Amino acid sequence: MSVFRRIKTIVDSNINSLLDKAEDPEKLNRLMIAEMEEAAVRAENEVKKLEEEMEESGKRVEEAEKAISRWQKRAEMAIDKGQDDMAKEAIRARKASEDIYGILKAEEESLSARCKELSEEKEEMEKKIQEAKERVISMPRKEKKEKTKEEKPKKAAPGPKARFEEMERRIDRLEGYRKLREEKEEAEKEEKSVEERMEDMEIEEEIRRIKTEKGMAV
């Protein structure tokens, strides 16, 4: 279980309800304290790790921004020199840098959100740890509750016919998945071809726009 899910489970859990059902509430409470303290230490380490990742992510975002600006200048310089082919390649490189920037920016925002969420969950858990420690001090000794365990009826093993029918259903599902995958791959190829043509049109349009802004003949 990840640190996030583990802490979320602890924070959201109804400890009082668990203790009421326990045979030895005091023992369970102490075990919970140990579990929460261990999770709190891991959370602290995870927050530090996320902060380091955020710092590195910020540097990558900054580099992507510089790359966008650099390729834009190169495209304009190529147009100034009448090198439209080089300008097209520079614009493609700039668009690729913009895509990278978008991915890195989203990653940076995700890291920030995770760090904030984990910090808040850690604070909530620290409050629960303190409450649990106070509960141990004030907890009266209780006799262990007697619990009866009811045996669940065992399920009968499926017969040959049932196993065969299940195998047929699995084969049908696999065949269906294969067809869906093939249809998806074909659609993606067609979509990519359209995207490439549209990108070429956008690049041509951008070159015309830059030339118009510079007062050059189109």
Backbone bond lengths (Angstrom), bond angles and torsions (degrees), N, CA, C in turn:
res aa  C-N    CA-C-N  psi(-1)  N-CA   C-N-CA  omega(-1)  CA-C   N-CA-C  phi
1 M - - - 1.462 - - 1.526 109.14 -
2 S 1.347 117.77 133.40 1.460 120.64 -179.40 1.521 110.11 -69.27
3 V 1.341 115.61 162.97 1.462 120.49 179.15 1.515 110.72 -59.33
4 F 1.339 117.56 -40.37 1.457 121.63 -178.89 1.528 110.98 -60.88
5 R 1.329 117.03 -51.97 1.465 120.49 -177.42 1.522 111.04 -66.22
6 R 1.339 115.41 -37.10 1.463 119.63 -178.39 1.525 110.88 -63.98
7 I 1.322 116.61 -46.86 1.464 120.96 -179.68 1.525 110.19 -67.14
8 K 1.334 116.36 -42.26 1.464 120.46 179.50 1.523 110.24 -59.08
9 T 1.327 117.08 -40.86 1.468 121.63 179.56 1.524 110.85 -62.84
10 I 1.347 115.09 -43.42 1.469 119.51 -179.11 1.523 111.04 -66.40
11 V 1.341 116.29 -46.95 1.460 120.81 -177.01 1.525 111.38 -63.71
12 D 1.340 116.03 -39.66 1.465 120.12 -176.74 1.535 113.31 -81.97
13 S 1.322 116.74 -12.75 1.460 119.27 -175.69 1.535 111.98 -71.94
14 N 1.313 115.50 148.32 1.462 121.90 177.27 1.534 108.05 -92.81
15 I 1.342 114.90 90.78 1.466 119.90 -174.75 1.519 111.45 -63.95
16 N 1.321 117.10 -40.93 1.471 119.66 -179.02 1.520 111.50 -59.78
17 S 1.341 116.01 -39.49 1.460 120.09 178.93 1.526 110.92 -65.47
18 L 1.334 116.22 -40.12 1.462 120.03 178.31 1.527 111.17 -64.02
19 L 1.323 115.83 -41.55 1.464 119.92 -178.58 1.529 111.62 -66.68
20 D 1.319 116.40 -37.09 1.469 120.35 179.81 1.528 111.44 -62.87
21 K 1.324 116.09 -29.67 1.463 120.40 -178.00 1.528 112.62 -91.81
22 A 1.325 116.91 -6.91 1.466 120.48 -174.02 1.523 111.74 -79.88
23 E 1.334 115.65 149.33 1.463 120.89 175.39 1.524 110.14 -72.42
24 D 1.326 117.36 -37.58 1.457 122.55 179.39 1.530 108.21 -129.11
25 P 1.353 117.59 85.47 1.465 121.59 -175.99 1.526 113.62 -57.24
26 E 1.330 117.16 -40.36 1.468 119.61 -177.64 1.528 111.05 -63.76
27 K 1.316 116.15 -44.41 1.461 120.45 179.62 1.528 110.83 -63.44
28 L 1.340 115.78 -44.22 1.460 120.39 179.42 1.523 110.52 -62.90
29 N 1.332 116.61 -40.41 1.462 120.78 -179.92 1.527 111.11 -61.77
30 R 1.344 115.74 -42.34 1.471 119.45 179.19 1.538 110.99 -66.18
31 L 1.332 115.67 -38.42 1.468 119.04 177.21 1.528 110.84 -63.59
32 M 1.336 115.44 -38.59 1.468 120.06 178.46 1.527 111.01 -64.47
33 I 1.319 116.05 -40.31 1.466 120.31 178.84 1.523 109.94 -60.94
34 A 1.328 115.95 -46.19 1.467 120.07 179.68 1.527 110.69 -61.85
35 E 1.331 116.28 -42.09 1.466 121.39 179.31 1.531 110.67 -62.95
36 M 1.340 116.34 -44.56 1.462 120.51 -177.93 1.524 111.41 -68.79
37 E 1.323 117.34 -38.63 1.464 119.95 178.69 1.531 110.96 -64.97
38 E 1.326 115.45 -39.37 1.473 119.46 177.63 1.534 110.03 -64.79
39 A 1.335 116.57 -42.72 1.462 120.73 179.68 1.527 110.92 -66.34
40 A 1.355 116.99 -34.61 1.460 120.51 179.33 1.528 111.29 -65.08
41 V 1.334 115.94 -40.12 1.472 120.27 177.36 1.535 110.01 -63.80
42 R 1.308 116.42 -43.89 1.465 120.22 178.93 1.527 110.70 -64.09
43 A 1.329 116.20 -37.84 1.459 119.94 179.22 1.524 110.66 -64.25
44 E 1.323 116.27 -41.79 1.466 120.82 178.49 1.522 110.75 -60.45
45 N 1.324 115.63 -43.67 1.473 120.07 178.54 1.528 110.76 -65.54
46 E 1.331 115.89 -38.44 1.465 119.83 -179.70 1.532 110.98 -67.39
47 V 1.333 116.98 -37.87 1.469 120.72 177.81 1.524 110.20 -62.46
48 K 1.331 116.95 -44.29 1.466 120.80 178.25 1.524 110.97 -61.55
49 K 1.342 115.36 -41.60 1.458 120.12 179.10 1.530 110.78 -63.74
50 L 1.328 116.77 -42.12 1.460 120.91 179.24 1.520 111.23 -64.97
51 E 1.319 116.67 -38.66 1.470 120.39 178.72 1.531 110.92 -63.83
52 E 1.329 116.20 -38.98 1.468 120.06 176.77 1.535 110.39 -65.81
53 E 1.334 116.13 -41.62 1.463 120.23 178.87 1.526 110.83 -64.64
54 M 1.353 116.79 -37.12 1.458 120.89 178.04 1.523 111.17 -63.82
55 E 1.318 116.22 -39.27 1.466 120.36 178.85 1.530 110.38 -63.67
56 E 1.339 116.47 -45.17 1.464 120.52 178.41 1.528 110.72 -66.12
57 S 1.333 116.78 -39.17 1.454 120.82 179.13 1.522 110.65 -63.35
58 G 1.336 116.68 -39.57 1.467 121.01 177.88 1.524 111.64 -60.61
59 K 1.325 116.23 -38.67 1.465 120.36 178.56 1.532 110.78 -65.94
60 R 1.350 115.66 -40.30 1.469 119.32 179.81 1.527 111.11 -66.86
61 V 1.326 116.73 -37.92 1.470 121.15 177.29 1.524 109.75 -62.38
62 E 1.328 115.95 -43.92 1.467 121.14 179.58 1.535 110.78 -61.88
63 E 1.340 116.75 -41.83 1.465 120.60 178.96 1.532 110.93 -64.44
64 A 1.339 116.30 -39.04 1.468 120.00 178.62 1.524 110.54 -64.91
65 E 1.334 117.36 -39.40 1.467 121.00 177.17 1.524 111.07 -61.53
66 K 1.320 116.36 -42.65 1.465 120.85 178.79 1.525 110.65 -63.98
67 A 1.347 116.35 -39.11 1.466 120.53 -179.79 1.529 110.63 -64.38
68 I 1.335 117.11 -40.09 1.468 120.93 178.09 1.529 110.38 -59.91
69 S 1.331 115.18 -48.72 1.469 120.23 179.69 1.529 111.27 -62.70
70 R 1.335 116.27 -41.20 1.468 120.74 -177.74 1.532 111.19 -64.19
71 W 1.332 117.29 -45.45 1.473 119.93 -179.11 1.524 111.53 -69.71
72 Q 1.325 117.78 -31.76 1.463 120.09 176.95 1.533 110.34 -64.85
73 K 1.324 116.46 -42.84 1.470 120.43 178.36 1.525 110.85 -63.92
74 R 1.340 115.71 -39.25 1.460 119.68 179.59 1.529 110.76 -66.03
75 A 1.329 116.85 -38.33 1.463 120.18 178.80 1.522 110.35 -63.21
76 E 1.322 116.68 -45.24 1.460 120.74 -179.96 1.533 110.94 -65.56
77 M 1.314 116.28 -38.11 1.460 119.75 178.71 1.529 110.50 -64.74
78 A 1.335 117.11 -40.87 1.462 120.94 178.93 1.525 110.75 -63.99
79 I 1.339 116.62 -39.16 1.467 120.40 178.25 1.527 110.23 -65.14
80 D 1.334 116.15 -42.02 1.465 120.44 177.91 1.528 111.17 -57.36
81 K 1.301 117.12 -34.25 1.460 121.72 -177.61 1.532 112.58 -92.57
82 G 1.335 115.93 6.25 1.456 119.80 178.30 1.521 114.20 75.10
83 Q 1.323 117.56 19.04 1.469 122.31 -179.59 1.533 109.89 -101.14
84 D 1.346 115.47 74.77 1.473 119.32 -176.40 1.530 112.58 -63.32
85 D 1.341 117.88 -36.36 1.465 120.39 179.68 1.529 110.95 -61.97
86 M 1.336 116.07 -43.73 1.467 119.56 177.73 1.526 110.39 -66.43
87 A 1.344 116.43 -35.66 1.462 120.24 178.65 1.527 110.67 -62.93
88 K 1.352 115.77 -40.49 1.467 119.78 178.42 1.530 111.38 -61.17
89 E 1.332 116.96 -43.66 1.465 120.44 179.32 1.521 110.95 -64.87
90 A 1.346 115.89 -37.95 1.470 119.43 179.02 1.529 110.67 -65.98
91 I 1.330 116.25 -39.30 1.465 120.07 178.95 1.525 110.46 -66.64
92 R 1.338 116.23 -40.07 1.472 119.30 176.16 1.529 110.66 -60.62
93 A 1.329 116.00 -42.89 1.473 120.26 179.11 1.523 110.45 -64.72
94 R 1.338 116.81 -37.73 1.464 119.58 177.89 1.522 111.20 -65.53
95 K 1.340 116.55 -41.78 1.467 120.14 178.26 1.534 110.94 -62.87
96 A 1.338 116.10 -39.06 1.468 119.63 177.74 1.526 109.98 -63.79
97 S 1.334 116.79 -39.62 1.466 121.16 178.05 1.522 110.71 -65.85
98 E 1.344 116.68 -35.31 1.467 120.40 177.46 1.533 110.72 -65.96
99 D 1.336 115.82 -39.28 1.472 119.30 177.29 1.529 110.49 -63.14
100 I 1.342 115.46 -43.74 1.465 120.78 179.12 1.524 109.80 -62.42
101 Y 1.335 115.33 -42.85 1.473 119.94 179.25 1.525 110.62 -58.81
102 G 1.344 116.71 -44.30 1.462 120.10 179.92 1.517 112.28 -60.89
103 I 1.335 116.21 -41.67 1.466 120.55 179.36 1.529 110.93 -65.56
104 L 1.349 115.09 -45.34 1.468 119.76 -178.39 1.530 111.55 -66.35
105 K 1.327 116.25 -38.18 1.467 119.97 179.47 1.524 110.67 -65.36
106 A 1.332 116.12 -41.36 1.468 120.23 178.01 1.528 110.50 -64.37
107 E 1.331 115.95 -38.68 1.462 120.78 178.01 1.524 110.54 -64.03
108 E 1.333 115.95 -42.32 1.466 120.59 179.42 1.528 110.78 -62.45
109 E 1.328 116.66 -43.42 1.471 121.04 179.43 1.531 111.14 -66.12
110 S 1.334 115.77 -37.02 1.467 120.29 178.43 1.528 110.84 -65.25
111 L 1.330 116.31 -43.47 1.466 120.73 178.26 1.520 110.87 -61.66
112 S 1.333 115.70 -42.18 1.467 120.22 179.74 1.524 111.08 -62.70
113 A 1.336 116.25 -43.36 1.467 120.64 179.88 1.525 111.28 -65.01
114 R 1.332 116.16 -41.77 1.470 120.56 179.30 1.529 110.64 -64.25
115 C 1.329 115.62 -41.92 1.466 120.36 -179.41 1.533 110.58 -63.31
116 K 1.334 115.99 -43.71 1.467 120.81 179.40 1.528 110.50 -63.94
117 E 1.337 115.44 -45.60 1.463 120.21 -179.22 1.525 111.51 -61.38
118 L 1.338 115.86 -44.90 1.464 119.96 -178.34 1.524 110.99 -66.14
119 S 1.333 116.97 -39.07 1.470 121.02 178.99 1.530 110.27 -62.36
120 E 1.336 116.19 -42.61 1.473 120.05 179.60 1.522 111.00 -66.91
121 E 1.343 117.02 -41.59 1.462 120.59 178.67 1.527 110.41 -64.54
122 K 1.325 116.30 -36.69 1.466 120.83 179.73 1.538 110.46 -64.90
123 E 1.323 116.16 -40.79 1.468 119.98 177.69 1.522 110.96 -62.92
124 E 1.337 116.00 -42.23 1.462 120.06 178.53 1.525 111.03 -63.24
125 M 1.326 116.25 -39.29 1.455 119.82 -178.71 1.525 111.14 -69.26
126 E 1.337 116.86 -36.50 1.460 119.80 178.13 1.526 111.05 -62.78
127 K 1.331 115.57 -34.43 1.471 119.48 175.64 1.536 109.76 -65.45
128 K 1.340 115.46 -40.92 1.470 119.28 179.81 1.524 111.06 -66.41
129 I 1.331 116.21 -35.02 1.467 119.41 178.16 1.520 109.77 -62.68
130 Q 1.340 115.67 -44.95 1.459 119.74 179.73 1.521 111.14 -63.68
131 E 1.328 116.65 -41.83 1.467 120.50 178.14 1.523 110.93 -62.57
132 A 1.335 116.24 -39.74 1.464 120.87 -179.21 1.525 110.91 -65.72
133 K 1.330 116.61 -39.51 1.472 120.55 178.94 1.528 110.74 -65.88
134 E 1.317 115.78 -39.96 1.465 119.54 177.79 1.531 110.33 -67.23
135 R 1.322 115.81 -32.70 1.464 120.63 179.98 1.524 111.16 -67.53
136 V 1.334 116.46 -36.10 1.464 120.29 179.06 1.521 110.09 -62.35
137 I 1.337 116.06 -41.83 1.471 120.66 -178.07 1.531 111.17 -64.35
138 S 1.342 115.34 -42.75 1.466 119.43 -175.44 1.523 114.02 -91.66
139 M 1.309 117.19 -1.82 1.458 120.24 -174.20 1.534 111.47 -74.31
140 P 1.333 117.30 122.48 1.467 119.68 176.71 1.527 110.27 -75.22
141 R 1.305 114.71 153.74 1.467 119.41 178.16 1.524 109.46 -70.34
142 K 1.295 116.36 130.60 1.464 120.46 179.68 1.513 110.07 -120.97
143 E 1.315 112.90 145.93 1.451 117.21 175.63 1.525 109.18 -72.61
144 K 1.304 114.90 147.19 1.458 119.49 -179.67 1.523 110.06 -65.97
145 K 1.325 113.89 135.91 1.464 119.03 179.26 1.528 109.78 -79.23
146 E 1.313 113.21 139.39 1.455 118.54 177.29 1.531 108.27 -83.66
147 K 1.302 115.93 131.35 1.462 120.85 179.64 1.519 109.57 -124.30
148 T 1.280 114.55 134.48 1.460 119.30 176.98 1.511 108.74 -102.62
149 K 1.291 115.76 133.50 1.465 121.19 -179.95 1.526 109.20 -100.60
150 E 1.291 114.35 122.41 1.456 119.56 178.09 1.519 108.87 -93.27
151 E 1.288 114.45 128.59 1.458 118.46 179.00 1.520 110.12 -76.35
152 K 1.331 115.39 130.21 1.456 120.27 178.91 1.535 109.12 -80.92
153 P 1.297 114.90 137.94 1.473 116.93 178.43 1.524 110.28 -63.98
154 K 1.315 114.49 135.29 1.463 119.37 -179.33 1.527 110.04 -75.44
155 K 1.346 113.58 139.03 1.459 118.93 178.40 1.519 110.09 -78.36
156 A 1.307 113.71 138.90 1.468 118.30 178.44 1.521 109.73 -70.55
157 A 1.330 116.30 140.93 1.464 121.07 179.57 1.527 109.30 -66.74
158 P 1.340 117.21 139.43 1.465 119.54 -179.60 1.527 111.76 -64.85
159 G 1.342 115.94 143.89 1.453 121.21 179.78 1.520 111.84 -78.32
160 P 1.351 117.64 174.55 1.472 122.40 -178.85 1.521 112.41 -56.62
161 K 1.328 118.09 -41.12 1.461 120.99 -178.26 1.521 111.03 -64.05
162 A 1.333 115.98 -43.55 1.468 120.39 -179.58 1.523 110.74 -64.34
163 R 1.363 115.64 -40.21 1.470 119.27 179.35 1.525 110.60 -65.37
164 F 1.330 116.99 -39.53 1.458 121.30 179.68 1.533 110.84 -64.56
165 E 1.345 115.70 -42.53 1.467 119.92 179.98 1.533 110.63 -65.13
166 E 1.326 116.05 -38.73 1.469 119.78 177.81 1.523 110.58 -64.62
167 M 1.339 116.48 -39.41 1.471 121.00 178.34 1.527 110.01 -63.26
168 E 1.330 117.17 -41.47 1.465 120.85 178.14 1.527 110.56 -62.00
169 R 1.332 116.74 -41.83 1.467 120.34 179.87 1.525 110.84 -63.47
170 R 1.341 116.48 -39.35 1.468 120.11 178.80 1.527 110.88 -64.96
171 I 1.322 117.13 -41.85 1.470 121.27 179.07 1.528 109.94 -62.32
172 D 1.349 116.13 -42.90 1.470 120.21 179.05 1.526 110.84 -61.88
173 R 1.347 115.91 -41.06 1.465 119.29 179.83 1.527 110.45 -65.13
174 L 1.346 116.75 -43.80 1.462 120.65 179.57 1.531 111.25 -61.45
175 E 1.330 116.32 -40.80 1.460 120.50 178.65 1.532 110.57 -64.56
176 G 1.331 114.94 -40.28 1.467 119.15 177.94 1.521 111.78 -64.30
177 Y 1.344 116.59 -41.33 1.457 120.77 178.32 1.529 110.55 -63.00
178 R 1.345 116.33 -40.16 1.466 120.23 -178.28 1.535 110.12 -62.76
179 K 1.340 116.53 -45.04 1.467 120.49 -179.94 1.528 111.10 -63.83
180 L 1.327 116.34 -42.41 1.462 119.85 178.68 1.522 111.29 -61.93
181 R 1.348 116.15 -40.40 1.464 120.10 -179.78 1.525 110.78 -64.56
182 E 1.342 116.32 -42.83 1.469 120.19 179.23 1.523 111.12 -63.20
183 E 1.344 116.57 -43.20 1.463 120.07 179.01 1.529 111.05 -64.00
184 K 1.335 116.29 -38.28 1.453 120.40 179.58 1.522 111.06 -66.26
185 E 1.346 117.23 -43.54 1.456 121.49 179.76 1.524 111.13 -62.34
186 E 1.330 116.75 -40.50 1.468 121.16 179.26 1.528 110.47 -65.40
187 A 1.330 116.11 -42.40 1.467 120.13 179.47 1.520 110.89 -64.68
188 E 1.342 116.48 -38.79 1.469 120.47 179.97 1.523 111.14 -65.46
189 K 1.354 116.93 -37.87 1.471 120.32 178.35 1.524 110.44 -63.27
190 E 1.331 115.46 -44.82 1.465 120.11 -179.75 1.522 110.44 -64.43
191 E 1.337 115.81 -42.49 1.454 120.49 -179.88 1.529 111.08 -63.45
192 K 1.338 116.73 -39.95 1.455 121.08 -179.77 1.521 110.65 -64.79
193 S 1.340 116.61 -40.54 1.463 120.58 179.00 1.526 110.37 -61.50
194 V 1.327 117.13 -42.89 1.464 121.40 178.22 1.520 110.10 -64.20
195 E 1.323 117.00 -43.36 1.459 121.56 -179.72 1.526 111.43 -60.92
196 E 1.338 116.19 -40.60 1.462 119.92 -179.90 1.526 111.08 -64.40
197 R 1.344 116.46 -41.34 1.464 119.30 178.52 1.523 111.06 -66.34
198 M 1.324 115.34 -40.50 1.464 119.23 178.92 1.531 110.68 -64.73
199 E 1.332 116.65 -38.71 1.464 120.04 179.00 1.525 110.86 -63.39
200 D 1.341 116.95 -41.08 1.471 120.16 177.67 1.523 110.58 -60.38
201 M 1.342 116.27 -41.64 1.468 120.37 178.83 1.520 111.29 -64.51
202 E 1.335 116.23 -40.73 1.466 120.53 179.83 1.523 111.25 -64.78
203 I 1.340 116.17 -38.60 1.466 120.49 179.87 1.529 110.34 -66.62
204 E 1.337 116.42 -43.41 1.464 120.56 177.34 1.529 110.35 -59.66
205 E 1.325 115.63 -43.45 1.459 120.55 179.97 1.527 111.16 -64.47
206 E 1.316 116.42 -39.22 1.463 119.29 -179.96 1.527 111.47 -66.93
207 I 1.323 116.73 -39.17 1.463 120.11 177.69 1.527 110.07 -62.52
208 R 1.337 116.69 -41.28 1.467 119.65 177.22 1.521 111.18 -63.65
209 R 1.334 116.18 -39.04 1.464 119.70 179.82 1.524 111.44 -64.10
210 I 1.356 115.42 -45.12 1.465 119.52 -179.71 1.532 110.40 -62.71
211 K 1.328 116.49 -41.68 1.467 120.22 179.60 1.532 110.57 -63.59
212 T 1.347 115.55 -40.39 1.477 119.84 179.14 1.525 110.30 -63.45
213 E 1.333 117.54 -43.51 1.463 121.38 178.82 1.532 111.80 -62.35
214 K 1.328 116.06 -33.45 1.455 120.33 -179.18 1.538 112.26 -87.24
215 G 1.342 116.30 -1.36 1.459 120.02 179.53 1.512 112.95 73.41
216 M 1.334 116.37 25.70 1.455 121.23 -179.45 1.532 109.46 -93.98
217 A 1.321 115.56 156.71 1.464 120.38 178.42 1.527 109.44 -70.07
218 V 1.325 116.00 135.42 1.468 121.28 -179.65 1.516 110.30 -96.78
